[in-house]
Amino acid sequence: MYHKPLLFRILLSLVGLLLFDQISAQKLTKLDSLTKELAKADNGKVVKVYYGIAREYWNIRNLEQCIKFLELTRSSALTHGDSLYLVRSCRMAGQVLRRQNRLTESIRSSKSVLDIARRNSKRSNAEFRDELKSLYNSLGLAYTYLAKYDSALDNHFNCLILREEDSDSYDIAESLNNIGLLYFKLKSYPKALEFFERSLRELSKSRDQDFRATLLINIGLCHNQLKQLDLAKNYIREGLSFCGDNCEPRVVVEGNFGLGVSYLQTGEFDIAKTYFKKSYETSKSSGNERFQLENLVYLVKISNEIRNLEDSRKFLEEAEPLSGKLEYKVLQQDVFRGYYNYFTILGDYENAAAYQKKYFELNEKIFNDKLLESFTKIEPYFDQRE
């Protein structure tokens, strides 16, 4: 006989599956309806139908078809002189391309319509203003992952100004979280923690469970780096429990990754490895290549630490082509450092020196005078808004 709490959880899961099937069916029905509408749409309406179909493909995560219909939207918008749908198609294409880890293409798509959105938003056009905010946000994230932090900060700064003017708590919280992520990538952990906490306070006016879970995990990740490990675990576990069995795969990936970092820092390597592997498997099954690489980097760290060089080599050989395929510069640095440590342990100092050189060459590209100048100029604004 089932224990009552277990039976209740099973029933909840079954209800969830039924609701998921129902929602999926509704999305497919809408997609079929739009496809039929396309056949009889006149020239003036076809651009809107193309865009509607693209959005439905986005909703069911068919990104290849989504990109195809966004290109049709863009082409049709150019033909008919429809500036709004031109901006919408390129903005959304930028978001899809970023989701596919095609960061340079994402930036190119977003920037191609940035001036159009700016120009029209100045005419008090609310639709163009919304597009402009989304473009700034998308560009800020893409530049962050490319480790072009000066450009990332500039776009997040512009986005936050507009969102604060419009007093949208959820959007403000999103911008604050993204700025926190930027400082985290720069290893400025107290500053990152400050922005994540400000974002959480702003989000208290909203009920988005996954976003709240993400923020709690991000706060935990900061406490990890500040060596406040019990506090870190508490925040991360609170984040995972906040959405429970209904957490998105991304939240599961980030939460288990964070716990892996916590246990790695206390030297509990077996427990840490279990969490990293769980995060890795979930990231792989959900197509999250960035966190596949994040987890491989930490699995290399553990293997080097415990001198399991066979595993080190295995994880490095999986990580290196992935880091070459993706455009995440900091993670590429981490792979170079993993190889440097691996070859140093082996006593192969020639190869160790080669990877050390790659590491420092990339470091010089990421951290430069332009980056310092941008932060010096913009940081006082954020301090004033506290």
C-alpha positions as CSV (number, residue, x, y, z in Angstrom):
1,M,0.0,0.0,0.0
2,Y,1.2,3.5,-0.8
3,H,2.1,5.9,2.0
4,K,-0.3,8.8,1.8
5,P,2.2,11.6,1.0
6,L,3.7,9.3,-1.7
7,L,0.3,8.6,-3.2
8,F,-0.5,12.3,-3.2
9,R,2.7,13.1,-5.1
10,I,1.9,10.4,-7.6
11,L,-1.6,11.9,-8.2
12,L,-0.1,15.4,-8.5
13,S,2.4,14.1,-11.1
14,L,-0.4,12.4,-13.1
15,V,-2.5,15.6,-13.0
16,G,0.6,17.5,-14.2
17,L,1.1,15.2,-17.1
18,L,-2.6,15.4,-18.1
19,L,-2.4,19.2,-18.0
20,F,0.8,19.2,-20.0
21,D,-0.8,17.1,-22.7
22,Q,-3.8,19.4,-22.8
23,I,-1.7,22.5,-23.1
24,S,0.5,20.9,-25.8
25,A,-2.6,19.9,-27.7
26,Q,-3.9,23.5,-27.5
27,K,-0.6,24.9,-28.8
28,L,-0.6,22.5,-31.7
29,T,-4.3,23.3,-32.5
30,K,-3.4,27.0,-32.6
31,L,-0.4,26.3,-34.9
32,D,-2.7,24.3,-37.2
33,S,-5.2,27.2,-37.2
34,L,-2.5,29.7,-38.1
35,T,-1.1,27.5,-40.9
36,K,-4.5,27.3,-42.5
37,E,-4.9,31.0,-42.1
38,L,-1.7,31.6,-43.9
39,A,-3.1,30.0,-47.1
40,K,-5.8,32.6,-47.4
41,A,-4.0,35.6,-45.9
42,D,-3.6,38.7,-48.1
43,N,-0.3,40.5,-48.6
44,G,-1.0,42.9,-45.7
45,K,-1.8,40.2,-43.2
46,V,0.7,37.5,-44.1
47,V,3.6,39.1,-42.0
48,K,1.5,38.9,-38.9
49,V,0.6,35.2,-39.6
50,Y,4.2,34.4,-40.2
51,Y,5.1,36.0,-36.9
52,G,2.3,34.2,-35.1
53,I,3.5,30.8,-36.4
54,A,7.0,31.6,-35.3
55,R,5.8,32.4,-31.8
56,E,3.9,29.1,-31.6
57,Y,7.0,27.2,-32.7
58,W,8.9,29.0,-29.9
59,N,6.3,27.9,-27.4
60,I,6.8,24.3,-28.3
61,R,10.6,24.8,-28.5
62,N,11.0,23.9,-32.2
63,L,13.7,26.5,-32.6
64,E,14.6,25.5,-36.2
65,Q,11.1,26.1,-37.5
66,C,10.8,29.2,-35.4
67,I,13.9,30.7,-37.1
68,K,12.5,29.7,-40.5
69,F,9.3,31.6,-39.9
70,L,11.0,34.6,-38.3
71,E,13.1,34.9,-41.5
72,L,9.8,34.8,-43.5
73,T,8.4,37.5,-41.2
74,R,11.5,39.7,-41.7
75,S,11.5,39.3,-45.5
76,S,7.7,40.0,-45.7
77,A,8.1,43.0,-43.3
78,L,10.8,44.5,-45.6
79,T,8.7,44.0,-48.7
80,H,5.7,45.7,-47.2
81,G,7.5,48.4,-45.2
82,D,6.3,47.1,-41.8
83,S,8.9,48.5,-39.4
84,L,7.3,47.0,-36.2
85,Y,7.3,43.5,-37.5
86,L,10.8,43.9,-38.9
87,V,11.9,44.8,-35.4
88,R,9.9,42.1,-33.8
89,S,11.2,39.4,-36.1
90,C,14.9,40.4,-35.7
91,R,14.5,40.9,-31.9
92,M,13.0,37.4,-31.5
93,A,15.5,35.9,-33.9
94,G,18.2,37.3,-31.6
95,Q,16.6,35.6,-28.6
96,V,16.3,32.2,-30.4
97,L,19.9,32.4,-31.7
98,R,21.1,33.1,-28.1
99,R,19.2,30.1,-26.9
100,Q,21.0,28.1,-29.6
101,N,24.4,29.5,-28.3
102,R,24.9,31.4,-31.5
103,L,25.9,34.5,-29.7
104,T,27.6,36.5,-32.5
105,E,24.6,35.9,-34.8
106,S,22.3,36.8,-32.0
107,I,24.0,40.2,-31.5
108,R,24.0,40.8,-35.3
109,S,20.3,40.2,-35.5
110,S,19.4,42.4,-32.5
111,K,21.7,45.3,-33.6
112,S,20.3,45.3,-37.1
113,V,17.0,46.9,-35.9
114,L,18.2,48.7,-32.7
115,D,18.2,52.1,-34.4
116,I,14.7,51.6,-35.8
117,A,13.4,50.7,-32.4
118,R,15.2,53.7,-30.8
119,R,13.9,56.1,-33.4
120,N,10.3,55.0,-33.2
121,S,10.2,54.6,-29.4
122,K,11.1,58.3,-29.1
123,R,7.7,59.0,-30.8
124,S,5.9,57.7,-27.7
125,N,5.2,54.4,-29.5
126,A,4.6,51.9,-26.7
127,E,5.1,48.8,-28.9
128,F,8.5,50.0,-30.2
129,R,9.5,50.9,-26.6
130,D,8.7,47.3,-25.5
131,E,10.8,46.0,-28.4
132,L,13.7,48.4,-27.5
133,K,13.7,47.1,-23.9
134,S,13.8,43.5,-25.1
135,L,16.6,44.3,-27.5
136,Y,18.7,45.9,-24.9
137,N,18.1,43.0,-22.5
138,S,19.0,40.4,-25.2
139,L,22.1,42.2,-26.2
140,G,23.2,42.5,-22.6
141,L,22.9,38.8,-22.1
142,A,24.7,37.9,-25.3
143,Y,27.6,40.2,-24.6
144,T,27.8,38.8,-21.0
145,Y,28.2,35.3,-22.3
146,L,30.7,36.5,-24.9
147,A,32.7,38.1,-22.0
148,K,32.3,41.5,-23.7
149,Y,31.4,43.0,-20.3
150,D,31.7,46.7,-21.2
151,S,29.1,46.3,-24.0
152,A,27.0,44.0,-21.7
153,L,26.9,46.6,-18.9
154,D,26.0,49.4,-21.4
155,N,23.0,47.5,-22.7
156,H,21.8,46.4,-19.3
157,F,22.2,50.0,-18.1
158,N,20.0,51.3,-20.9
159,C,17.4,48.5,-20.4
160,L,17.2,49.2,-16.6
161,I,16.6,52.9,-17.2
162,L,13.6,52.2,-19.5
163,R,12.2,49.6,-17.2
164,E,12.4,51.8,-14.1
165,E,10.7,54.6,-16.0
166,D,7.8,52.1,-16.8
167,S,7.7,50.8,-13.2
168,D,7.4,47.2,-14.1
169,S,8.6,45.2,-11.1
170,Y,9.1,41.9,-12.9
171,D,11.2,43.5,-15.7
172,I,13.2,45.6,-13.2
173,A,13.9,42.4,-11.2
174,E,15.1,40.7,-14.4
175,S,17.5,43.5,-15.2
176,L,18.9,43.6,-11.7
177,N,19.4,39.8,-11.9
178,N,21.2,40.1,-15.2
179,I,23.5,42.8,-13.9
180,G,24.2,40.5,-10.9
181,L,25.1,37.8,-13.4
182,L,27.5,40.2,-15.1
183,Y,29.3,41.0,-11.8
184,F,29.4,37.3,-10.9
185,K,31.2,36.6,-14.2
186,L,33.6,39.3,-13.3
187,K,34.2,37.5,-9.9
188,S,32.9,40.6,-8.1
189,Y,30.9,38.5,-5.8
190,P,29.8,41.0,-3.1
191,K,28.5,43.3,-5.9
192,A,26.8,40.4,-7.6
193,L,25.1,39.4,-4.3
194,E,23.9,43.0,-3.8
195,F,22.1,42.9,-7.2
196,F,20.6,39.5,-6.8
197,E,19.2,40.5,-3.4
198,R,17.8,43.8,-4.9
199,S,16.2,41.7,-7.6
200,L,14.7,39.3,-5.1
201,R,13.2,42.3,-3.2
202,E,11.8,43.7,-6.4
203,L,10.4,40.3,-7.3
204,S,8.4,40.1,-4.0
205,K,5.7,41.9,-5.9
206,S,5.5,39.1,-8.4
207,R,4.6,35.4,-8.2
208,D,6.9,33.8,-10.7
209,Q,8.1,30.7,-8.9
210,D,10.9,29.7,-11.3
211,F,12.4,33.2,-11.3
212,R,12.3,33.3,-7.5
213,A,14.0,29.9,-7.4
214,T,16.7,31.1,-9.8
215,L,17.4,34.1,-7.7
216,L,17.7,32.1,-4.5
217,I,20.1,29.8,-6.2
218,N,22.1,32.7,-7.6
219,I,22.3,34.2,-4.1
220,G,23.5,30.7,-2.9
221,L,26.2,30.7,-5.7
222,C,27.5,34.0,-4.4
223,H,27.7,32.7,-0.9
224,N,29.7,29.7,-2.3
225,Q,32.3,32.0,-3.7
226,L,32.4,34.1,-0.4
227,K,33.1,30.8,1.5
228,Q,29.8,31.1,3.4
229,L,29.0,27.5,2.5
230,D,26.2,26.6,5.0
231,L,24.4,29.8,3.9
232,A,25.0,28.9,0.3
233,K,23.5,25.4,0.7
234,N,20.4,26.8,2.5
235,Y,19.7,29.3,-0.2
236,I,20.2,26.7,-3.0
237,R,18.0,24.1,-1.3
238,E,15.3,26.8,-0.6
239,G,15.4,27.6,-4.3
240,L,15.0,24.0,-5.4
241,S,12.2,23.4,-2.8
242,F,10.4,26.6,-3.9
243,C,9.2,25.1,-7.1
244,G,9.5,21.4,-5.9
245,D,8.6,18.8,-8.5
246,N,7.5,21.5,-10.9
247,C,11.0,23.1,-11.3
248,E,12.0,23.8,-14.9
249,P,15.1,21.7,-16.0
250,R,17.2,24.9,-16.0
251,V,16.5,25.4,-12.3
252,V,17.3,21.7,-11.5
253,V,20.6,22.1,-13.5
254,E,21.6,25.3,-11.7
255,G,20.6,24.1,-8.2
256,N,22.5,20.8,-8.4
257,F,25.5,22.6,-9.9
258,G,25.5,25.1,-7.0
259,L,25.4,22.2,-4.4
260,G,28.2,20.6,-6.2
261,V,30.3,23.8,-5.8
262,S,29.4,23.9,-2.1
263,Y,30.6,20.3,-1.4
264,L,33.7,20.7,-3.6
265,Q,34.8,23.6,-1.4
266,T,34.5,21.6,1.8
267,G,36.5,18.8,0.2
268,E,33.6,16.3,0.0
269,F,34.5,15.3,-3.5
270,D,32.3,12.2,-3.9
271,I,29.2,14.2,-2.9
272,A,30.2,17.1,-5.1
273,K,30.8,14.8,-8.1
274,T,27.3,13.3,-7.6
275,Y,25.7,16.7,-7.8
276,F,27.7,17.8,-10.8
277,K,26.9,14.6,-12.6
278,K,23.2,15.1,-11.9
279,S,23.4,18.6,-13.2
280,Y,25.3,17.5,-16.2
281,E,22.8,14.7,-17.1
282,T,19.8,17.1,-16.8
283,S,21.6,19.8,-18.8
284,K,22.3,17.2,-21.5
285,S,18.8,15.8,-21.6
286,S,17.4,19.4,-21.8
287,G,19.9,20.6,-24.4
288,N,21.6,23.1,-22.1
289,E,25.1,23.1,-23.6
290,R,26.5,25.9,-21.5
291,F,25.8,24.0,-18.3
292,Q,27.1,20.8,-19.8
293,L,30.4,22.7,-20.2
294,E,30.1,24.3,-16.7
295,N,29.7,20.9,-15.1
296,L,32.5,19.3,-17.2
297,V,34.9,22.1,-16.0
298,Y,34.1,21.2,-12.4
299,L,34.4,17.5,-13.0
300,V,37.9,18.1,-14.3
301,K,38.7,20.1,-11.2
302,I,37.7,17.2,-8.9
303,S,39.5,14.6,-11.1
304,N,42.7,16.7,-11.0
305,E,42.4,17.2,-7.3
306,I,42.0,13.5,-6.5
307,R,44.6,12.6,-9.2
308,N,42.2,10.5,-11.2
309,L,43.9,11.5,-14.4
310,E,42.0,9.1,-16.6
311,D,38.8,10.8,-15.7
312,S,40.5,14.2,-16.1
313,R,41.5,13.4,-19.6
314,K,38.0,12.0,-20.4
315,F,36.2,15.1,-19.2
316,L,38.7,17.4,-20.9
317,E,38.3,15.7,-24.2
318,E,34.6,16.1,-24.0
319,A,34.9,19.7,-22.8
320,E,37.4,21.1,-25.3
321,P,35.4,20.6,-28.6
322,L,32.3,21.9,-26.8
323,S,34.2,25.0,-25.6
324,G,35.4,25.5,-29.2
325,K,31.9,25.2,-30.6
326,L,30.3,27.6,-28.1
327,E,31.4,31.2,-27.7
328,Y,31.6,31.3,-23.9
329,K,35.1,32.8,-23.4
330,V,35.3,32.4,-19.7
331,L,34.4,28.7,-19.9
332,Q,37.0,28.3,-22.6
333,Q,39.5,29.8,-20.2
334,D,38.4,27.3,-17.6
335,V,39.1,24.4,-20.0
336,F,42.6,25.8,-20.7
337,R,43.3,26.0,-17.0
338,G,42.0,22.4,-16.6
339,Y,44.5,21.3,-19.2
340,Y,47.3,23.3,-17.6
341,N,46.7,21.6,-14.2
342,Y,46.3,18.2,-15.9
343,F,49.6,18.4,-17.8
344,T,51.4,19.9,-14.7
345,I,50.4,16.9,-12.6
346,L,51.6,14.6,-15.4
347,G,54.9,16.5,-15.5
348,D,54.4,17.5,-19.1
349,Y,55.5,21.0,-18.7
350,E,55.7,21.8,-22.4
351,N,52.0,21.2,-22.9
352,A,51.2,22.8,-19.6
353,A,53.0,26.0,-20.8
354,A,51.2,26.0,-24.1
355,Y,47.8,26.0,-22.3
356,Q,48.9,28.5,-19.8
357,K,49.8,30.8,-22.8
358,K,46.3,30.3,-24.3
359,Y,44.7,31.1,-20.9
360,F,46.6,34.4,-20.5
361,E,46.1,35.5,-24.2
362,L,42.3,35.1,-23.8
363,N,42.4,36.8,-20.4
364,E,43.9,39.9,-22.0
365,K,41.1,40.0,-24.6
366,I,38.4,39.8,-21.8
367,F,39.9,42.3,-19.3
368,N,41.1,45.5,-20.7
369,D,41.1,49.3,-20.2
370,K,37.8,49.8,-22.0
371,L,36.1,47.5,-19.6
372,L,37.4,49.4,-16.6
373,E,36.4,52.7,-18.2
374,S,32.8,51.5,-18.8
375,F,32.4,50.3,-15.2
376,T,33.9,53.5,-13.8
377,K,31.4,55.6,-15.8
378,I,28.2,53.5,-15.1
379,E,28.6,52.1,-11.6
380,P,27.8,55.4,-9.8
381,Y,24.3,55.3,-11.5
382,F,23.5,51.9,-10.0
383,D,24.7,53.0,-6.5
384,Q,22.4,56.1,-6.7
385,R,19.4,53.8,-7.6
386,E,19.8,51.7,-4.4
